[in-house]
Amino acid sequence: MLYLLLGERFWTLEKLNSLIAKAREKNTPVFFLTADSKEPISNYLSSGLFEKKNLLVSRFLLENKNYEAEIEDILHALASSENIFIFQEEEVSEKWEEKFKQAGAKIGKAGKVSTQKLLTWARAEAEKISTKLSDSEIYAIIEEASEDPWQIKLLLERRSLEKLSFTKNSLAEPNYFEFADALSAKNKHSSLRLLRRYMKGGFGAEEAFWRAWWKIKTLRTLESGAKGSELHPFVQKKGLLELRNYSSGELSKLSMEFLDLFSEVRRGNVSFEEGLERILIGI
């Protein structure tokens, strides 16, 4: 049996890991070859110990020119074998794709994932690590990661570790989205109260800064009309209501103040706590 997985490495690896997990559940021996390997693929054509099926995972072998001739010679044998052969490639030429098709390979392609599917996937990933997040929180992480799935997983894992740390220290995790919502509602007193609560609890203000900055960017995107339709419907609907709290000039001024604060913090001239307090007092 022969399979070819094509497309973005993260998504083909997700599929590959799923197939490997299923094989191991059935006690199928799993072997790996990579572009740096030197072992012939033909070594895996015969059945394994006690005539059990083998699964051979070949990752990016076509990046190694030394494998091309052997792969071309034995593709049909791989397809008709009782063993399972999975080739993972980011992309192949039309010629190679046709060779796999003619050999009878099953070809799967991982294309660009829509924002909605990314949200569904990220929600499931959060559940796997016992991290309960709202859709708006997950969407903020997707935005922060620029829709890069590798980075999304890292950010989700960081949130999970943060929650674990807070639990161990018997402290309540700050809801930084509450702070961002208070800012977008132009509620000076609530914003300051929340910020001071974070500082008193020893959490600092950097995370509050980034959540508020994401909110400001969202509002400015909606205000300009640029790519607004790409925002999650929940975020878009909520943002359009929040836009009523600021004039265009006020929103532009707030955006510049946040950019200036970030620059001042990087230079060591001010802390996030001091800078955010100053901005909030002025709204």
Secondary structure, DSSP 4 states (H G I P E B T S, - for coil): -EEEEEE-HHHHHHHHHHHHHHHHHTT--EEEEETT--S-GGGGSS--GGG---EEEEESGGGSHHHHHHHHHHHHHHHHSSSEEEEEES---HHHHHHHHHHT-EEEEE-PPPHHHHHHHHHHHHHHTT----HHHHHHHHHHTTT-HHHHHHHHHHHHHHHHHHHHTT-PPP-HHHHHHHHHTT-HHHHHHHHHHHHHTT--SHHHHHHHHHHHHHHHHHHHTTTGGGS-HHHHHHHHHHGGGS-HHHHHHHHHHHHHHHHHHHHTSS-HHHHHHHHHHT-
